[in-house]
Amino acid sequence: MLPLALLAAIVIAGAILIIPRSHRPQALAANYYVDTVRGNDSSAGTSPDRPWRTLARVGRPEYRGGVTIRLRGGQRFSGTLQFTRSNLKGTTRTAGLTITSYGRGRASIAAPPGGDGIAASNVAGIRIANIDVVGRRDGCARVVGGYRTGSAGIRLEARGVHGTLDEGLTLAGVGVSGFCNGIVVASDDDASRISHVRVTNVESHDNANAGLWTYDQANGRHSIRDVTVSRMRAYRNQRLGGIALFGVEGGTVERSVAFDNAGLAGGGAGMWAFDSRRILFRHNESYRNGRATLMDDGDGFDLDRGVSDSVLEDNYSHDNGGVGFLICSCNGDEPAFYRMRHVTVRSNVSRNDGSSGQASLFVDGGQEPMAGVTIASNRIESSAGDGPLIYVLGCYNCADSGVYTSASFRGNTFISRGGKQLLDVDPQSGTDVTFRGNRWQAIGGPFRLRWGPRRLVTRDARRATAFAERR
């Protein structure tokens, strides 16, 4: 006779054996494979030998954090990969969702007309590597709050009570083209936050609005935090431009290139920030943005309304239709949110910017006073366009002081060529705009300078320097 304990174990084992397959808990694999040639959507998808075939099949399971979706390299997959909290749960900093290629070459995702390529809503820890995402040369279907919206190659959005994404988005070795916006990172309401965004070795090009665009609900909320963009190439993105950081607290763009952006009127630039704090642009190149016939667009670099405690350093701007380096507190109707404080532009180079008639270096007080603007150790030279090389425009219609506080230009080299006006300081700029220890040159024409109502045209470098640096 069998011992009672052994008999009980056999009975339990037998019971387990007869549980129907459909009622067993399904353990999720760490890797899923997709192959448009060898795949079958009825397969398990858990190995290269048994891959799925379509992106539609990828969207069916309910995944947990720590999953990797692998698309066969060299193949094109039609459709959209979309993830929400309903089909992707439990993602964290260490266990997110990775989408990448396997085998030889990169896989590509061909989005449907007007649709996104990869979209995630309220999902943290999205990592995308070695993938191309291609749109249908979409325009932007809507205009919301003055900005153009529509399809995105890669979109990460946060909204509502579940929209706090501590580990946001990581992109590496990705190409995006043919959408309204190439890459979008958005906090859509006051309750949501996104932090830790990393973009490395990414190309975003031929998009109707922006190559990379982060945004929140503005008014000083700064709901996108800890953003680093490095070695990115952004080109032929039309309205908003190449790289646009809006609503960011703590952002760095470095060793990146933006060119041939902002070719349509829309206030765009090669690289710029708006309504942000602690922004650093360094070791970047921005060129051929805008065009000679398009005013107010196509700047090389721009720190715009509400950007404070920020630095432009060791950047190279050249041959832009717009301003090479723009510091602008312009067009604000809510001064409490958008005042600019402690902005530094140092050790940069601008060559032949401003062909549309704008300045090469433009400090614009707009409608809110700026404080602590430092322009130091830059080299600014141009013969392009009929605007001044250096333009300082004061605060107008300000509610309080109406002038700059501590705008300092020191140790710079300013070179105008071919008779281009060297300096234009608006009479409303106030008394605390100072030039000290700068090198002033006029090559191929006289020194032409204006400071308020006074003007000077001379070929005497000493007189020109004394005129510019008298305060």
Helices and strands as residue ranges (DSSP letters): H 4-17, G 21-23, E 31-34, H 55-58, E 63-64, E 67-72, E 76-78, E 81-83, E 88-89, E 97-102, E 107-110, E 118-121, E 126-134, E 142-144, E 147-149, E 152-158, E 164-165, E 169-177, E 181-187, E 193-205, E 210-215, E 224-230, E 233-235, E 241-246, E 248-254, E 257-259, E 269-274, E 277-282, E 285-287, E 299-303, E 310-313, E 316-318, E 325-328, H 335-338, E 340-346, E 349-351, E 361-364, E 370-376, E 379-382, E 390-393, E 405-410, E 413-417, E 423-425, G 427-429, E 433-436, E 439-443, E 447-451, E 454-458, H 461-468
